Amino acid sequence: MFICRLRLASLLILAFGLMLFSKITYAQSDVMMQGFYWNVPSGWYQTVQSKASELQTAGFTAIWLPPPSKGASGSVSMGYDVFDQYDIGNYYQEGTTATLFGTEQDLLNVVSAYHTLGIQVYADIVMNQMDGGAQEWNPYTNSYTYTKFVYPHHTFEKNYEDFHPNDIHPDNNPPYHNAQFGPDLCQAVPDVSNGFKTWGDWLTTTVGYDGYRLDDCVGIEPGFIASWLSYGSMSGKWAVGEFWDGNRNNVENWINQENREASAFDFPLFFMLNTMCNSNNGSFDMTQLDHAGLAGIDPYKAVTFAENHDTDRSDPIITNKMMAYAYILFSEGRPCVFWKDYYNYGLKPGIDNLIWIREHLDGGATSVLYKASNLYIAQRNGNGNPGCVLALNDNTSSWLGAWVQVQWPNTDMHDYTGQAADKWSDGNGWVQLWAPPNGYAIYAPAGMGKSASKDSVNIQNKILPQNFDLLQNYPNPFNPSTQIVYELPKDSYVTLKVYNSLGQEIKVLVNGMESAGEHSVTFNDSNLPSGLYIYQIQAGKFQKTRKMVLLK
């Protein structure tokens, strides 16, 4: 009897341990898609739904959707200016019933479509700020503030006592009590804390979300995040936090402070990959890639990425972006692909090839086989898959190679990106592996399946937009210089000019033939006065104008 009880107790302990482990792990081949970008077209849920089968075929296992709640800017809101948490496209408020993305039914339809194909769906959760409230007298600020929120459903309504400053936190001090993007919510107020937990439980059960992306975690008390993720139907769900910090120790400290309930986006690695790709002159030190970023010290809690909706607008990777995708889709951590890279910038063939490699060859622990200023070579041991080796080269003009010792002796080593010739390893596993300039190769034993198509090889070195576009300059306002980015789907004769507010031509920035791709030009004129300026592009029949402000 004692032995039976002991065995039963052991099984219960094992089962409990597996339940705990299931919250922090996932299949090694998992790849998630960020399913939106800034200023997507109206009715976006239907667009995302139309791509479900295609993404499932490519190997995506999860998709992150934009914030579901009605924003203060109504039908054009991206959802980060939250007005009413419970309005997910089902109340007529802020001039519209539908959100920019669609109605509540559209949301339910897209979630159902992805669930049918076995793809998880994550909600973007915004709990730091509000916007669009009515004006009321606020005794804590001794002024009128826009902090009165009243809804037709009369649920989770708010007033000035629910925002900073208040009786509980009578300050506006960063990082947790200062207003960054609108009136700053105080999660220490019981009505706010309980309101968010009740809403999160309702949202999860109503829509059927499988997990969460948590917005602006730098501005929210970590303890509240831990308690929110442990409440009701949120408990046990996967989550990732946006803790925007380039120091991986700070990101790791945040993970521990929120009780490791959530993973974190690997901003330290992103900033490093951004520098590597945009250097475009071979000056980046590739030895820094050795166990880089959060993924290098805590891979099960790292969500790696090469771009997102914010970095795409402010500090994007302009050149050689497939090098960044090669690194994150090869490496440990859970990679996230940006929709615009996949569909708008023409990187789909190359990314599809890398996802196939991750699913069929990649996995397990990482060993760095070689590192030098221009060449990085690392091996994943497989962990149930065959394993593979990444060679990454940032030399701008030359193939680079090195002798390395791999785990497969006397083996024909094949490059599954379709770039490099096969190489034979000797009886001790020594083989010379190569990578193309500003590119990559991924080797594994020959005969493991398909290699890359010609399209996925050609895409390594060139970002190919699908449409002409002129992007908003950054920074804006600026002083004295700003960057202007434009996109060409094909080689075109381009003129890019700057005008003052009277329509007088100030400067010609571009006037000539330009190759297909994304281009960036700097506008810098310290002699101009402050004011509004206009810049205009002409590329074939395409013409577009934008405004910018010089503020001295």
C-alpha positions as CSV (number, residue, x, y, z in Angstrom):
1,M,0.0,0.0,0.0
2,F,2.8,2.4,0.9
3,I,4.6,1.6,-2.4
4,C,1.4,2.3,-4.3
5,R,0.9,5.6,-2.6
6,L,4.5,6.5,-3.2
7,R,4.1,5.8,-6.9
8,L,0.9,7.8,-7.0
9,A,2.6,10.7,-5.3
10,S,5.5,10.5,-7.7
11,L,3.2,10.5,-10.7
12,L,1.3,13.5,-9.4
13,I,4.6,15.4,-8.8
14,L,5.7,14.5,-12.3
15,A,2.4,15.6,-13.8
16,F,2.6,18.9,-11.9
17,G,6.1,19.4,-13.1
18,L,5.1,18.8,-16.7
19,M,2.3,21.4,-16.3
20,L,4.7,24.0,-15.1
21,F,7.2,23.1,-17.8
22,S,4.5,23.3,-20.5
23,K,4.0,27.0,-19.7
24,I,7.6,28.0,-20.5
25,T,8.5,25.8,-23.4
26,Y,7.4,25.2,-27.0
27,A,8.4,23.1,-30.0
28,Q,11.9,24.0,-31.2
29,S,10.7,24.7,-34.7
30,D,8.0,27.2,-33.6
31,V,7.9,30.4,-35.6
32,M,5.4,33.2,-35.0
33,M,4.2,35.9,-37.4
34,Q,3.5,39.5,-36.3
35,G,0.3,39.8,-38.3
36,F,0.2,43.6,-38.9
37,Y,2.2,46.8,-39.3
38,W,1.5,50.5,-38.7
39,N,-1.4,51.9,-40.7
40,V,-2.7,48.7,-42.3
41,P,-5.6,49.0,-44.7
42,S,-9.2,49.0,-43.3
43,G,-10.7,45.6,-42.8
44,W,-7.3,44.0,-41.9
45,Y,-8.8,40.9,-40.2
46,Q,-10.1,39.7,-43.5
47,T,-6.7,40.1,-45.1
48,V,-5.0,38.1,-42.3
49,Q,-7.7,35.4,-42.5
50,S,-7.0,35.0,-46.3
51,K,-3.4,34.2,-45.5
52,A,-4.1,31.5,-42.9
53,S,-3.6,28.5,-45.2
54,E,-0.5,30.0,-46.8
55,L,1.1,30.6,-43.4
56,Q,0.3,27.2,-42.2
57,T,1.9,25.6,-45.3
58,A,5.0,27.7,-44.7
59,G,5.4,26.4,-41.2
60,F,4.2,29.2,-39.0
61,T,2.7,28.0,-35.7
62,A,1.4,31.2,-34.2
63,I,0.2,34.7,-35.2
64,W,0.2,37.9,-33.1
65,L,-2.8,40.1,-33.9
66,P,-3.1,43.9,-33.3
67,P,-4.9,45.3,-30.2
68,P,-8.5,44.3,-30.4
69,S,-10.1,47.2,-28.4
70,K,-11.6,50.4,-29.8
71,G,-9.1,53.3,-29.9
72,A,-9.7,57.0,-29.5
73,S,-9.0,57.6,-33.2
74,G,-11.9,55.3,-34.2
75,S,-11.8,53.8,-37.6
76,V,-8.1,54.7,-38.2
77,S,-6.8,53.6,-34.8
78,M,-4.1,50.9,-34.5
79,G,-5.5,50.2,-31.0
80,Y,-2.7,51.6,-28.9
81,D,-4.8,54.7,-28.0
82,V,-7.3,52.5,-26.1
83,F,-10.6,54.1,-25.5
84,D,-12.8,51.2,-24.4
85,Q,-11.4,47.7,-23.6
86,Y,-14.7,46.0,-24.0
87,D,-15.5,47.4,-27.4
88,I,-13.8,45.0,-29.9
89,G,-15.9,46.2,-32.8
90,N,-19.3,45.7,-31.4
91,Y,-20.4,49.2,-30.1
92,Y,-20.8,52.5,-32.1
93,Q,-18.3,54.7,-30.4
94,E,-15.7,57.2,-31.7
95,G,-17.6,57.5,-34.9
96,T,-17.5,53.8,-35.9
97,T,-18.7,50.3,-34.8
98,A,-15.8,48.4,-36.5
99,T,-12.2,49.0,-35.5
100,L,-9.7,49.7,-38.2
101,F,-9.3,45.9,-38.4
102,G,-13.0,45.0,-38.5
103,T,-16.0,44.0,-36.4
104,E,-16.1,41.6,-33.5
105,Q,-17.4,38.9,-35.9
106,D,-14.5,39.5,-38.2
107,L,-12.1,39.0,-35.3
108,L,-13.9,35.7,-34.3
109,N,-13.7,34.6,-37.9
110,V,-10.0,35.1,-38.2
111,V,-9.2,33.4,-34.9
112,S,-11.4,30.4,-35.9
113,A,-9.7,30.2,-39.3
114,Y,-6.2,29.9,-37.7
115,H,-7.4,27.5,-35.0
116,T,-8.8,25.2,-37.6
117,L,-5.3,25.0,-39.1
118,G,-3.6,24.4,-35.7
119,I,-2.1,27.9,-35.5
120,Q,-2.2,29.7,-32.2
121,V,-3.5,33.3,-32.0
122,Y,-2.0,35.9,-29.6
123,A,-3.7,39.2,-28.6
124,D,-1.8,42.5,-28.2
125,I,-2.7,43.7,-24.7
126,V,-2.4,47.4,-23.9
127,M,-2.7,48.2,-20.1
128,N,-0.5,51.2,-19.6
129,Q,-2.4,54.1,-21.1
130,M,-5.8,55.3,-22.3
131,D,-6.9,58.0,-24.7
132,G,-10.1,59.9,-25.7
133,G,-11.6,60.4,-22.3
134,A,-14.0,63.3,-21.5
135,Q,-12.6,66.3,-19.7
136,E,-13.1,66.5,-15.9
137,W,-11.6,68.5,-13.0
138,N,-8.7,66.6,-11.4
139,P,-7.8,67.7,-7.9
140,Y,-4.5,65.8,-8.0
141,T,-3.2,67.9,-10.9
142,N,-5.3,71.0,-10.0
143,S,-6.4,71.1,-13.7
144,Y,-8.8,69.6,-16.2
145,T,-7.7,66.2,-17.5
146,Y,-9.2,63.9,-20.1
147,T,-9.7,61.0,-17.7
148,K,-13.5,60.5,-17.7
149,F,-14.4,57.3,-19.5
150,V,-18.1,56.3,-19.7
151,Y,-19.4,53.5,-21.9
152,P,-22.8,52.3,-23.1
153,H,-22.2,48.9,-21.4
154,H,-21.2,50.7,-18.1
155,T,-18.3,48.2,-17.5
156,F,-14.8,49.2,-16.5
157,E,-15.6,52.9,-16.5
158,K,-12.8,55.2,-15.2
159,N,-12.1,58.7,-13.8
160,Y,-9.1,60.7,-12.6
161,E,-8.7,58.5,-9.4
162,D,-7.7,55.6,-11.7
163,F,-4.7,57.5,-13.2
164,H,-1.4,58.9,-12.0
165,P,-1.1,60.9,-9.9
166,N,-3.6,59.8,-7.2
167,D,-3.8,58.9,-3.5
168,I,-1.9,55.7,-4.0
169,H,0.9,57.1,-6.2
170,P,0.9,60.9,-5.8
171,D,3.7,61.3,-8.4
172,N,4.4,61.3,-12.1
173,N,7.8,59.6,-11.8
174,P,9.2,57.1,-14.4
175,P,9.2,54.3,-15.1
176,Y,5.8,53.3,-13.8
177,H,3.9,56.5,-13.0
178,N,4.6,58.8,-15.9
179,A,2.3,59.4,-18.8
180,Q,4.1,58.5,-22.0
181,F,1.4,57.9,-24.6
182,G,-1.8,59.2,-22.8
183,P,-3.2,59.3,-19.3
184,D,-1.2,56.7,-17.3
185,L,-3.3,54.0,-15.6
186,C,-2.6,53.1,-12.0
187,Q,-2.8,49.3,-11.6
188,A,-2.4,49.7,-7.9
189,V,-6.0,51.0,-7.7
190,P,-8.2,47.9,-7.0
191,D,-10.8,48.9,-9.5
192,V,-8.1,49.1,-12.2
193,S,-6.3,45.9,-11.2
194,N,-9.5,43.9,-10.9
195,G,-11.0,45.5,-14.0
196,F,-8.1,44.5,-16.2
197,K,-8.1,40.9,-14.8
198,T,-11.9,40.6,-15.4
199,W,-11.5,42.1,-18.8
200,G,-8.6,39.8,-19.7
201,D,-10.6,36.7,-18.7
202,W,-13.6,37.9,-20.7
203,L,-11.5,38.7,-23.8
204,T,-9.7,35.4,-23.7
205,T,-12.9,33.3,-23.4
206,T,-14.9,35.4,-25.8
207,V,-12.4,35.5,-28.6
208,G,-10.4,32.3,-27.8
209,Y,-6.9,33.8,-27.7
210,D,-4.1,31.4,-26.9
211,G,-1.6,33.9,-25.6
212,Y,-0.6,37.5,-25.4
213,R,1.9,40.2,-26.4
214,L,2.1,42.7,-23.6
215,D,2.6,46.3,-24.7
216,D,5.0,48.8,-23.1
217,C,6.1,46.7,-20.1
218,V,8.7,49.3,-19.2
219,G,5.8,51.4,-17.9
220,I,3.9,48.7,-15.9
221,E,4.8,47.3,-12.5
222,P,6.2,43.8,-13.1
223,G,4.2,42.4,-10.1
224,F,0.9,43.4,-11.8
225,I,1.9,41.6,-15.0
226,A,2.7,38.5,-13.0
227,S,-0.7,38.6,-11.3
228,W,-2.6,39.4,-14.5
229,L,-1.0,36.3,-16.3
230,S,-1.9,34.1,-13.3
231,Y,-5.6,35.1,-13.2
232,G,-8.6,33.2,-14.6
233,S,-8.3,32.0,-18.2
234,M,-5.0,33.8,-18.7
235,S,-3.3,31.3,-16.3
236,G,-1.1,28.9,-18.2
237,K,-1.2,30.9,-21.4
238,W,2.0,31.9,-23.3
239,A,2.9,35.6,-23.2
240,V,5.7,37.8,-24.4
241,G,6.4,41.3,-23.1
242,E,7.7,44.4,-24.9
243,F,10.5,45.5,-22.5
244,W,12.3,47.9,-24.8
245,D,15.8,47.9,-23.5
246,G,19.1,47.2,-25.3
247,N,20.8,45.8,-22.2
248,R,20.1,42.1,-21.9
249,N,20.8,42.0,-18.2
250,N,18.0,44.6,-17.7
251,V,15.6,42.5,-19.9
252,E,16.5,39.3,-17.9
253,N,16.0,41.2,-14.6
254,W,12.5,42.2,-15.8
255,I,11.7,38.5,-16.6
256,N,12.7,37.5,-13.1
257,Q,10.7,40.4,-11.6
258,E,7.5,39.3,-13.3
259,N,8.1,35.8,-11.9
260,R,9.1,34.4,-15.3
261,E,5.4,34.3,-16.3
262,A,6.2,36.0,-19.7
263,S,9.0,35.8,-22.3
264,A,10.5,39.0,-23.6
265,F,11.3,40.4,-27.0
266,D,15.1,40.2,-27.6
267,F,15.7,43.9,-28.2
268,P,19.5,43.5,-27.3
269,L,19.9,41.0,-30.2
270,F,17.8,43.2,-32.6
271,F,19.9,46.2,-32.0
272,M,23.0,44.1,-32.7
273,L,21.6,42.6,-35.9
274,N,20.4,46.0,-37.0
275,T,24.0,47.3,-36.7
276,M,25.4,44.3,-38.5
277,C,23.0,44.5,-41.5
278,N,23.0,48.3,-41.9
279,S,26.8,48.7,-41.6
280,N,26.9,47.4,-45.2
281,N,30.7,47.9,-45.3
282,G,32.1,44.9,-43.4
283,S,32.9,46.9,-40.3
284,F,30.7,45.0,-37.9
285,D,32.6,42.6,-35.6
286,M,30.9,39.2,-36.2
287,T,32.5,37.7,-33.1
288,Q,29.8,39.6,-31.1
289,L,27.2,37.1,-32.5
290,D,28.5,34.4,-30.1
291,H,25.5,33.7,-27.8
292,A,24.3,37.2,-28.4
293,G,21.3,38.9,-26.9
294,L,18.8,37.5,-24.4
295,A,18.7,34.3,-26.5
296,G,22.3,33.7,-25.6
297,I,21.6,33.5,-21.9
298,D,17.9,32.6,-21.6
299,P,16.7,31.1,-24.9
300,Y,13.5,29.7,-23.6
301,K,12.4,33.2,-22.6
302,A,13.7,35.0,-25.7
303,V,11.5,36.0,-28.7
304,T,13.9,37.1,-31.4
305,F,13.0,39.3,-34.3
306,A,14.5,41.2,-37.2
307,E,11.9,44.0,-37.4
308,N,8.5,45.0,-35.9
309,H,5.9,47.6,-36.4
310,D,7.8,50.3,-34.4
311,T,11.3,49.7,-35.6
312,D,10.1,49.6,-39.1
313,R,9.1,53.2,-38.7
314,S,12.0,54.5,-36.7
315,D,15.2,52.6,-37.2
316,P,14.6,49.8,-39.7
317,I,17.1,47.3,-41.2
318,I,17.6,48.8,-44.6
319,T,20.1,46.4,-46.2
320,N,21.0,42.7,-46.0
321,K,18.0,41.9,-43.8
322,M,18.0,38.3,-44.7
323,M,21.3,38.0,-42.8
324,A,19.3,38.9,-39.6
325,Y,16.6,36.4,-40.5
326,A,19.2,33.7,-41.1
327,Y,20.6,34.3,-37.6
328,I,17.3,34.3,-35.7
329,L,15.7,31.4,-37.6
330,F,18.8,29.3,-37.1
331,S,19.4,30.3,-33.4
332,E,17.8,29.3,-30.1
333,G,14.9,31.4,-29.0
334,R,11.5,31.8,-30.5
335,P,11.7,33.8,-33.8
336,C,9.0,36.2,-34.9
337,V,8.7,37.3,-38.5
338,F,7.4,40.7,-39.4
339,W,4.4,40.7,-41.9
340,K,5.8,43.6,-43.9
341,D,9.1,41.8,-44.5
342,Y,7.3,38.7,-45.5
343,Y,4.7,40.1,-47.8
344,N,5.5,43.7,-48.7
345,Y,9.3,43.6,-48.9
346,G,9.5,40.4,-50.9
347,L,11.4,38.3,-48.3
348,K,8.9,35.4,-48.3
349,P,10.9,32.9,-50.4
350,G,14.0,33.3,-48.3
351,I,12.1,33.2,-45.0
352,D,10.1,30.1,-46.1
353,N,13.4,28.3,-46.9
354,L,14.8,29.2,-43.4
355,I,11.6,28.0,-41.7
356,W,11.8,24.7,-43.6
357,I,15.4,24.4,-42.4
358,R,14.4,25.2,-38.8
359,E,11.6,22.6,-38.8
360,H,13.5,19.7,-40.5
361,L,17.2,20.2,-39.7
362,D,17.7,22.7,-36.9
363,G,17.4,22.3,-33.1
364,G,19.3,21.7,-29.9
365,A,22.2,23.3,-28.3
366,T,24.5,25.8,-30.0
367,S,28.3,25.5,-30.5
368,V,30.3,28.2,-32.0
369,L,32.7,26.6,-34.4
370,Y,34.5,29.7,-35.8
371,K,34.3,33.4,-35.3
372,A,36.3,36.3,-36.8
373,S,35.6,39.9,-37.7
374,N,33.8,39.0,-40.9
375,L,32.8,35.4,-40.5
376,Y,30.7,33.5,-38.0
377,I,30.1,29.8,-38.1
378,A,27.9,28.0,-35.5
379,Q,26.4,24.5,-35.2
380,R,23.0,23.3,-33.7
381,N,23.3,19.7,-32.5
382,G,19.7,18.8,-33.7
383,N,18.0,17.5,-30.6
384,G,15.9,15.0,-32.6
385,N,16.6,16.7,-35.9
386,P,19.8,16.1,-37.9
387,G,21.3,19.4,-36.8
388,C,22.9,22.0,-39.1
389,V,25.6,24.6,-39.4
390,L,25.2,28.4,-40.2
391,A,27.9,30.3,-41.9
392,L,27.3,34.1,-41.9
393,N,29.6,36.5,-43.8
394,D,29.4,40.3,-43.7
395,N,32.3,40.9,-46.2
396,T,30.7,43.1,-48.9
397,S,32.5,41.6,-52.0
398,S,34.1,38.2,-51.2
399,W,33.1,34.7,-50.3
400,L,34.7,33.7,-47.0
401,G,35.3,30.2,-45.6
402,A,37.0,28.5,-42.7
403,W,38.0,25.0,-41.6
404,V,35.7,23.8,-38.8
405,Q,35.0,20.5,-37.0
406,V,31.4,19.4,-37.4
407,Q,29.5,16.5,-35.8
408,W,29.3,14.5,-39.0
409,P,32.6,12.7,-40.0
410,N,33.0,11.4,-43.6
411,T,29.8,13.2,-44.7
412,D,28.7,15.2,-47.8
413,M,27.8,18.6,-46.3
414,H,25.1,20.2,-48.4
415,D,24.1,23.9,-48.3
416,Y,20.3,23.9,-48.0
417,T,20.0,27.6,-49.0
418,G,21.2,26.7,-52.5
419,Q,24.2,29.0,-52.4
420,A,27.4,27.1,-51.8
421,A,28.8,23.9,-53.3
422,D,28.8,20.7,-51.3
423,K,31.8,20.0,-49.0
424,W,33.1,16.7,-47.7
425,S,34.1,16.3,-44.1
426,D,37.0,14.0,-43.2
427,G,37.1,11.2,-40.7
428,N,37.4,13.6,-37.8
429,G,34.6,15.9,-39.0
430,W,36.9,18.7,-40.4
431,V,35.4,20.5,-43.4
432,Q,35.9,23.9,-45.0
433,L,32.5,25.8,-45.1
434,W,31.9,28.9,-47.1
435,A,29.3,31.8,-47.2
436,P,28.6,34.4,-49.9
437,P,29.3,38.1,-49.5
438,N,26.8,39.8,-47.2
439,G,25.0,36.5,-47.0
440,Y,24.7,33.0,-45.4
441,A,24.8,29.3,-46.0
442,I,23.3,26.6,-43.9
443,Y,24.9,23.1,-44.1
444,A,23.7,19.7,-43.1
445,P,24.2,16.2,-44.3
446,A,23.1,15.8,-47.9
447,G,19.8,14.0,-48.7
448,M,17.7,15.5,-45.9
449,G,15.1,17.0,-48.3
450,K,14.5,20.1,-50.4
451,S,17.0,22.9,-51.0
452,A,16.2,26.5,-51.6
453,S,14.6,27.7,-54.8
454,K,16.4,30.2,-57.0
455,D,14.1,33.0,-55.7
456,S,15.1,32.4,-52.1
457,V,18.8,32.5,-53.0
458,N,18.5,35.7,-54.9
459,I,16.5,37.4,-52.2
460,Q,19.4,37.2,-49.7
461,N,21.1,40.4,-50.8
462,K,18.2,42.5,-51.9
463,I,15.0,43.7,-50.3
464,L,12.3,43.9,-53.0
465,P,9.2,46.0,-52.2
466,Q,6.0,45.0,-53.9
467,N,4.9,48.6,-54.5
468,F,6.2,52.1,-54.9
469,D,6.2,54.1,-51.6
470,L,7.5,57.2,-50.0
471,L,7.8,56.8,-46.2
472,Q,7.5,59.4,-43.5
473,N,10.8,60.9,-42.6
474,Y,12.5,60.1,-39.3
475,P,13.0,61.9,-37.0
476,N,10.1,64.3,-37.5
477,P,10.3,67.1,-36.3
478,F,14.0,67.2,-37.0
479,N,17.1,69.4,-36.4
480,P,19.2,69.7,-38.5
481,S,19.0,66.3,-40.4
482,T,16.4,63.6,-41.1
483,Q,16.2,60.4,-43.1
484,I,13.8,59.9,-46.0
485,V,13.2,56.4,-47.2
486,Y,11.5,55.3,-50.5
487,E,10.7,51.9,-52.0
488,L,11.0,50.8,-55.6
489,P,9.6,47.5,-56.8
490,K,11.6,47.8,-60.0
491,D,14.5,49.9,-61.4
492,S,13.2,53.4,-62.0
493,Y,14.2,56.9,-62.8
494,V,13.7,58.8,-59.6
495,T,13.5,62.5,-58.6
496,L,13.1,63.4,-55.0
497,K,12.8,67.1,-54.2
498,V,12.2,69.3,-51.1
499,Y,9.9,72.4,-51.2
500,N,9.1,75.1,-48.7
501,S,5.5,75.9,-47.6
502,L,5.2,78.3,-50.5
503,G,5.9,75.6,-53.0
504,Q,9.4,76.9,-53.8
505,E,12.0,74.2,-54.6
506,I,14.7,74.0,-51.9
507,K,16.8,71.0,-52.8
508,V,17.0,68.1,-55.2
509,L,17.9,65.0,-53.2
510,V,17.7,62.4,-56.0
511,N,17.7,62.8,-59.7
512,G,18.7,59.7,-61.6
513,M,18.2,56.0,-62.2
514,E,17.8,53.8,-59.1
515,S,17.7,50.1,-58.7
516,A,14.8,48.2,-57.2
517,G,14.8,48.0,-53.4
518,E,14.5,50.3,-50.4
519,H,16.6,53.5,-50.5
520,S,17.5,56.0,-47.8
521,V,18.7,59.6,-48.3
522,T,19.6,62.2,-45.7
523,F,18.2,65.7,-45.8
524,N,20.4,68.2,-44.0
525,D,20.3,71.9,-44.4
526,S,21.3,73.9,-41.3
527,N,20.7,77.2,-43.1
528,L,17.0,76.8,-43.4
529,P,14.6,78.4,-40.9
530,S,12.2,76.5,-38.8
531,G,8.9,75.6,-40.5
532,L,6.9,73.2,-42.6
533,Y,8.6,71.6,-45.6
534,I,7.3,69.3,-48.3
535,Y,9.1,66.4,-50.0
536,Q,7.9,64.8,-53.2
537,I,9.0,61.7,-55.1
538,Q,8.4,61.0,-58.8
539,A,9.2,57.5,-60.1
540,G,7.8,56.7,-63.5
541,K,4.0,57.3,-63.1
542,F,4.2,57.1,-59.3
543,Q,4.1,60.4,-57.4
544,K,3.7,61.0,-53.7
545,T,4.1,63.9,-51.3
546,R,4.7,64.1,-47.6
547,K,5.3,66.9,-45.0
548,M,8.0,67.3,-42.5
549,V,8.8,69.9,-39.8
550,L,12.2,71.6,-39.1
551,L,12.2,72.7,-35.5
552,K,15.2,74.6,-34.3
